[in-house]
Amino acid sequence: MTLSASSTVRPLKGGASEYGAAGGAGLRAFANIAERWGLSVADQLRLLGIPSRSTFFKWRREREPRLPQDTLERLSYLLGIYKALQILLPDPQAADEWVRKPNSAPPFGGRSALERMLSGQVADLYIVRQYLDAQRG
């Protein structure tokens, strides 16, 4: 079976795409994670790869914002990182604190996972996600 781009994005009520619905849900989930991790607005912008504060707050006000593919990819990694931590460290406080603790594992070189993720590169989100997935086995 062959899928074309038009067959993978189905319109939702009001003409929004599934990406809009996913983006809105993803941003709402990320807002909760950002609060739990104690992220500043600047940190949130950097993790999501968003250069403009006004764009960030506009998207947060919209129910189904149309997010760029890069932002959706970043959200996917961040939500996966959060979920992996909840599985690996069942104590929610320990899971939330892990991102800020120095880590001697090779991908971090003594820095925290958050420091690695705040580099601004989507590849660093991928590396943290990959590390946690490997820890899960």
VEXDOBA-158313 format. One record per residue: residue in three letters; chain; z, x, y negated of N, C-alpha, C in turn. Coordinates in nm, 2 decimals, always signed. Layout:
<recs>
resn:chain:n.Z:n.X:n.Y:ca.Z:ca.X:ca.Y:c.Z:c.X:c.Y
ala:A:Z:X:Y:Z:X:Y:Z:X:Y
...
</recs>
This chain:
<recs>
resn:chain:n.Z:n.X:n.Y:ca.Z:ca.X:ca.Y:c.Z:c.X:c.Y
met:A:+0.00:+0.08:+0.12:+0.00:+0.00:+0.00:+0.00:+0.09:-0.12
thr:A:-0.08:+0.06:-0.22:-0.09:+0.13:-0.34:-0.03:+0.05:-0.46
leu:A:+0.05:+0.12:-0.54:+0.11:+0.06:-0.65:+0.05:+0.11:-0.78
ser:A:+0.01:+0.03:-0.87:-0.04:+0.08:-1.00:+0.08:+0.06:-1.09
ala:A:+0.07:+0.13:-1.21:+0.17:+0.12:-1.31:+0.20:-0.02:-1.35
ser:A:+0.09:-0.10:-1.36:+0.11:-0.24:-1.40:+0.18:-0.33:-1.30
ser:A:+0.17:-0.29:-1.17:+0.24:-0.37:-1.07:+0.38:-0.33:-1.05
thr:A:+0.43:-0.22:-1.12:+0.57:-0.18:-1.10:+0.66:-0.23:-1.22
val:A:+0.60:-0.27:-1.33:+0.67:-0.32:-1.44:+0.64:-0.47:-1.46
arg:A:+0.74:-0.56:-1.42:+0.72:-0.70:-1.43:+0.79:-0.75:-1.55
pro:A:+0.72:-0.84:-1.63:+0.78:-0.89:-1.75:+0.90:-0.98:-1.71
leu:A:+1.00:-0.97:-1.80:+1.12:-1.06:-1.79:+1.12:-1.16:-1.90
lys:A:+1.21:-1.25:-1.90:+1.22:-1.35:-2.00:+1.21:-1.29:-2.14
gly:A:+1.13:-1.35:-2.22:+1.11:-1.30:-2.36:+1.01:-1.18:-2.37
gly:A:+0.94:-1.15:-2.26:+0.84:-1.05:-2.26:+0.89:-0.90:-2.24
ala:A:+1.02:-0.89:-2.23:+1.08:-0.75:-2.21:+1.05:-0.70:-2.07
ser:A:+1.03:-0.57:-2.06:+1.01:-0.51:-1.93:+1.14:-0.49:-1.85
glu:A:+1.13:-0.45:-1.73:+1.25:-0.42:-1.65:+1.31:-0.30:-1.71
tyr:A:+1.23:-0.21:-1.78:+1.29:-0.09:-1.84:+1.38:-0.13:-1.95
gly:A:+1.35:-0.24:-2.02:+1.44:-0.28:-2.13:+1.57:-0.33:-2.08
ala:A:+1.57:-0.41:-1.97:+1.69:-0.45:-1.90:+1.77:-0.34:-1.85
ala:A:+1.70:-0.24:-1.79:+1.77:-0.13:-1.73:+1.83:-0.04:-1.84
gly:A:+1.76:-0.03:-1.95:+1.81:+0.05:-2.06:+1.93:-0.01:-2.12
gly:A:+1.93:-0.14:-2.14:+2.05:-0.20:-2.20:+2.17:-0.19:-2.11
ala:A:+2.15:-0.22:-1.98:+2.26:-0.20:-1.89:+2.31:-0.06:-1.88
gly:A:+2.21:+0.03:-1.88:+2.25:+0.17:-1.87:+2.33:+0.22:-1.99
leu:A:+2.29:+0.18:-2.11:+2.36:+0.22:-2.23:+2.50:+0.16:-2.23
arg:A:+2.51:+0.03:-2.19:+2.65:-0.03:-2.18:+2.74:+0.05:-2.08
ala:A:+2.68:+0.08:-1.97:+2.76:+0.16:-1.87:+2.80:+0.30:-1.93
phe:A:+2.70:+0.36:-2.00:+2.72:+0.49:-2.05:+2.83:+0.48:-2.16
ala:A:+2.83:+0.38:-2.24:+2.94:+0.36:-2.34:+3.08:+0.37:-2.28
asn:A:+3.09:+0.30:-2.17:+3.22:+0.30:-2.10:+3.25:+0.44:-2.05
ile:A:+3.15:+0.51:-1.99:+3.17:+0.65:-1.94:+3.21:+0.74:-2.06
ala:A:+3.14:+0.73:-2.17:+3.17:+0.81:-2.29:+3.31:+0.79:-2.34
glu:A:+3.36:+0.67:-2.33:+3.50:+0.64:-2.37:+3.59:+0.71:-2.27
arg:A:+3.57:+0.70:-2.15:+3.66:+0.75:-2.04:+3.66:+0.91:-2.05
trp:A:+3.54:+0.97:-2.08:+3.53:+1.11:-2.09:+3.57:+1.16:-2.23
gly:A:+3.60:+1.08:-2.32:+3.64:+1.12:-2.46:+3.52:+1.19:-2.54
leu:A:+3.40:+1.14:-2.52:+3.29:+1.20:-2.59:+3.28:+1.15:-2.73
ser:A:+3.24:+1.25:-2.82:+3.22:+1.22:-2.96:+3.08:+1.15:-2.96
val:A:+3.04:+1.09:-3.08:+2.91:+1.04:-3.09:+2.81:+1.15:-3.08
ala:A:+2.84:+1.27:-3.14:+2.75:+1.38:-3.13:+2.72:+1.42:-2.99
asp:A:+2.83:+1.42:-2.91:+2.81:+1.46:-2.76:+2.72:+1.35:-2.69
gln:A:+2.74:+1.23:-2.73:+2.66:+1.12:-2.66:+2.52:+1.14:-2.70
leu:A:+2.49:+1.16:-2.83:+2.35:+1.19:-2.87:+2.29:+1.30:-2.80
arg:A:+2.36:+1.41:-2.78:+2.31:+1.53:-2.71:+2.28:+1.50:-2.56
leu:A:+2.38:+1.43:-2.50:+2.36:+1.40:-2.36:+2.24:+1.31:-2.33
leu:A:+2.22:+1.22:-2.42:+2.11:+1.12:-2.41:+1.98:+1.18:-2.47
gly:A:+1.98:+1.29:-2.54:+1.86:+1.35:-2.59:+1.81:+1.27:-2.71
ile:A:+1.90:+1.21:-2.79:+1.86:+1.12:-2.90:+1.88:+1.20:-3.03
pro:A:+1.78:+1.23:-3.11:+1.80:+1.31:-3.23:+1.86:+1.23:-3.35
ser:A:+1.86:+1.10:-3.34:+1.89:+1.02:-3.46:+2.01:+0.92:-3.43
arg:A:+2.11:+0.93:-3.51:+2.23:+0.84:-3.50:+2.19:+0.70:-3.52
ser:A:+2.10:+0.68:-3.61:+2.06:+0.54:-3.64:+1.99:+0.47:-3.53
thr:A:+1.90:+0.55:-3.46:+1.83:+0.50:-3.34:+1.93:+0.47:-3.23
phe:A:+2.03:+0.56:-3.21:+2.13:+0.54:-3.11:+2.21:+0.41:-3.13
phe:A:+2.25:+0.38:-3.25:+2.33:+0.26:-3.28:+2.24:+0.14:-3.28
lys:A:+2.12:+0.15:-3.32:+2.02:+0.04:-3.31:+2.01:+0.00:-3.16
trp:A:+1.99:+0.10:-3.08:+1.97:+0.07:-2.93:+2.10:+0.00:-2.88
arg:A:+2.21:+0.05:-2.92:+2.34:-0.01:-2.87:+2.36:-0.15:-2.91
arg:A:+2.30:-0.19:-3.03:+2.31:-0.33:-3.07:+2.22:-0.42:-3.00
glu:A:+2.11:-0.37:-2.95:+2.01:-0.45:-2.88:+2.05:-0.48:-2.74
arg:A:+2.02:-0.60:-2.70:+2.05:-0.64:-2.56:+1.96:-0.56:-2.46
glu:A:+1.83:-0.55:-2.49:+1.74:-0.49:-2.40:+1.65:-0.39:-2.48
pro:A:+1.71:-0.28:-2.52:+1.63:-0.18:-2.60:+1.52:-0.12:-2.51
arg:A:+1.41:-0.08:-2.58:+1.30:-0.01:-2.51:+1.33:+0.14:-2.53
leu:A:+1.38:+0.20:-2.42:+1.42:+0.34:-2.43:+1.31:+0.42:-2.37
pro:A:+1.29:+0.54:-2.43:+1.19:+0.64:-2.37:+1.23:+0.68:-2.23
gln:A:+1.13:+0.72:-2.16:+1.15:+0.76:-2.02:+1.25:+0.87:-2.01
asp:A:+1.25:+0.96:-2.10:+1.35:+1.08:-2.10:+1.49:+1.02:-2.11
thr:A:+1.51:+0.93:-2.20:+1.65:+0.87:-2.21:+1.69:+0.80:-2.08
leu:A:+1.60:+0.72:-2.03:+1.63:+0.65:-1.90:+1.66:+0.75:-1.79
glu:A:+1.59:+0.86:-1.78:+1.62:+0.97:-1.68:+1.76:+1.03:-1.70
arg:A:+1.79:+1.06:-1.83:+1.92:+1.11:-1.86:+2.03:+1.01:-1.82
leu:A:+2.01:+0.88:-1.86:+2.11:+0.78:-1.82:+2.13:+0.78:-1.67
ser:A:+2.02:+0.79:-1.59:+2.03:+0.78:-1.45:+2.11:+0.90:-1.40
tyr:A:+2.09:+1.02:-1.45:+2.17:+1.14:-1.41:+2.31:+1.12:-1.44
leu:A:+2.34:+1.07:-1.56:+2.48:+1.06:-1.61:+2.55:+0.95:-1.53
leu:A:+2.49:+0.84:-1.50:+2.55:+0.74:-1.42:+2.58:+0.79:-1.28
gly:A:+2.48:+0.87:-1.22:+2.50:+0.93:-1.09:+2.61:+1.03:-1.09
ile:A:+2.63:+1.11:-1.19:+2.74:+1.20:-1.20:+2.87:+1.13:-1.20
tyr:A:+2.88:+1.03:-1.28:+3.00:+0.95:-1.29:+3.03:+0.89:-1.15
lys:A:+2.94:+0.83:-1.09:+2.96:+0.77:-0.96:+3.00:+0.87:-0.85
ala:A:+2.94:+0.99:-0.85:+2.97:+1.09:-0.76:+3.12:+1.14:-0.78
leu:A:+3.16:+1.15:-0.90:+3.29:+1.19:-0.93:+3.39:+1.09:-0.88
gln:A:+3.36:+0.96:-0.90:+3.45:+0.85:-0.85:+3.47:+0.86:-0.70
ile:A:+3.36:+0.90:-0.63:+3.37:+0.91:-0.48:+3.44:+1.04:-0.44
leu:A:+3.41:+1.15:-0.51:+3.48:+1.28:-0.47:+3.62:+1.28:-0.51
leu:A:+3.66:+1.22:-0.62:+3.79:+1.23:-0.67:+3.84:+1.08:-0.70
pro:A:+3.89:+1.02:-0.60:+3.93:+0.88:-0.61:+4.03:+0.84:-0.72
asp:A:+4.11:+0.94:-0.76:+4.19:+0.91:-0.88:+4.11:+0.91:-1.00
pro:A:+4.09:+0.80:-1.07:+4.00:+0.79:-1.18:+4.03:+0.89:-1.29
gln:A:+4.16:+0.92:-1.32:+4.19:+1.01:-1.42:+4.15:+1.15:-1.39
ala:A:+4.16:+1.19:-1.26:+4.12:+1.32:-1.21:+3.97:+1.33:-1.22
ala:A:+3.90:+1.23:-1.19:+3.75:+1.22:-1.19:+3.70:+1.24:-1.34
asp:A:+3.77:+1.17:-1.43:+3.73:+1.18:-1.57:+3.76:+1.32:-1.63
glu:A:+3.87:+1.38:-1.59:+3.91:+1.51:-1.64:+3.83:+1.62:-1.59
trp:A:+3.77:+1.60:-1.47:+3.69:+1.71:-1.40:+3.58:+1.76:-1.49
val:A:+3.51:+1.67:-1.57:+3.40:+1.71:-1.65:+3.44:+1.82:-1.76
arg:A:+3.56:+1.82:-1.80:+3.61:+1.91:-1.90:+3.68:+2.04:-1.85
lys:A:+3.71:+2.04:-1.72:+3.78:+2.16:-1.67:+3.69:+2.27:-1.64
pro:A:+3.73:+2.40:-1.67:+3.65:+2.51:-1.64:+3.63:+2.51:-1.49
asn:A:+3.51:+2.56:-1.45:+3.47:+2.55:-1.31:+3.40:+2.69:-1.27
ser:A:+3.46:+2.75:-1.17:+3.40:+2.88:-1.13:+3.28:+2.87:-1.03
ala:A:+3.24:+2.75:-0.99:+3.13:+2.74:-0.91:+3.00:+2.79:-0.98
pro:A:+2.91:+2.85:-0.90:+2.79:+2.92:-0.96:+2.72:+2.84:-1.07
pro:A:+2.70:+2.71:-1.05:+2.62:+2.64:-1.16:+2.69:+2.64:-1.30
phe:A:+2.82:+2.67:-1.30:+2.90:+2.66:-1.42:+2.94:+2.79:-1.48
gly:A:+2.96:+2.89:-1.40:+3.00:+3.02:-1.45:+3.12:+3.02:-1.53
gly:A:+3.23:+2.95:-1.49:+3.35:+2.94:-1.56:+3.36:+2.84:-1.68
arg:A:+3.24:+2.78:-1.71:+3.24:+2.67:-1.81:+3.26:+2.54:-1.74
ser:A:+3.29:+2.44:-1.82:+3.30:+2.30:-1.77:+3.16:+2.24:-1.74
ala:A:+3.16:+2.14:-1.66:+3.04:+2.07:-1.64:+2.99:+2.00:-1.77
leu:A:+3.08:+1.96:-1.85:+3.04:+1.90:-1.98:+2.97:+2.00:-2.07
glu:A:+3.02:+2.12:-2.07:+2.96:+2.23:-2.15:+2.82:+2.25:-2.10
arg:A:+2.80:+2.25:-1.97:+2.67:+2.27:-1.91:+2.58:+2.15:-1.95
met:A:+2.63:+2.03:-1.94:+2.55:+1.91:-1.97:+2.51:+1.91:-2.12
leu:A:+2.60:+1.96:-2.20:+2.57:+1.95:-2.35:+2.47:+2.05:-2.40
ser:A:+2.41:+2.13:-2.31:+2.31:+2.22:-2.35:+2.19:+2.15:-2.41
gly:A:+2.18:+2.02:-2.38:+2.07:+1.94:-2.43:+1.95:+1.93:-2.34
gln:A:+1.95:+2.00:-2.24:+1.84:+2.00:-2.14:+1.86:+1.90:-2.03
val:A:+1.76:+1.82:-2.00:+1.77:+1.72:-1.89:+1.80:+1.80:-1.76
ala:A:+1.74:+1.92:-1.75:+1.76:+2.00:-1.62:+1.90:+2.03:-1.60
asp:A:+1.99:+2.04:-1.70:+2.13:+2.07:-1.68:+2.20:+1.95:-1.62
leu:A:+2.16:+1.83:-1.66:+2.21:+1.71:-1.61:+2.18:+1.70:-1.46
tyr:A:+2.05:+1.73:-1.43:+2.01:+1.74:-1.29:+2.09:+1.83:-1.21
ile:A:+2.12:+1.95:-1.26:+2.19:+2.05:-1.19:+2.33:+2.01:-1.16
val:A:+2.40:+1.94:-1.25:+2.53:+1.89:-1.23:+2.53:+1.78:-1.12
arg:A:+2.43:+1.69:-1.14:+2.42:+1.58:-1.04:+2.39:+1.64:-0.90
gln:A:+2.31:+1.74:-0.89:+2.27:+1.80:-0.76:+2.40:+1.87:-0.70
tyr:A:+2.47:+1.94:-0.78:+2.60:+2.00:-0.74:+2.69:+1.90:-0.68
leu:A:+2.72:+1.79:-0.75:+2.81:+1.69:-0.70:+2.76:+1.62:-0.57
asp:A:+2.63:+1.60:-0.57:+2.57:+1.54:-0.45:+2.59:+1.63:-0.33
ala:A:+2.58:+1.76:-0.35:+2.60:+1.86:-0.24:+2.74:+1.86:-0.20
gln:A:+2.83:+1.84:-0.29:+2.97:+1.84:-0.26:+3.01:+1.72:-0.17
arg:A:+2.94:+1.61:-0.20:+2.96:+1.49:-0.12:+2.91:+1.50:+0.02
gly:A:+2.81:+1.59:+0.04:+2.76:+1.62:+0.17:+2.65:+1.53:+0.21
</recs>
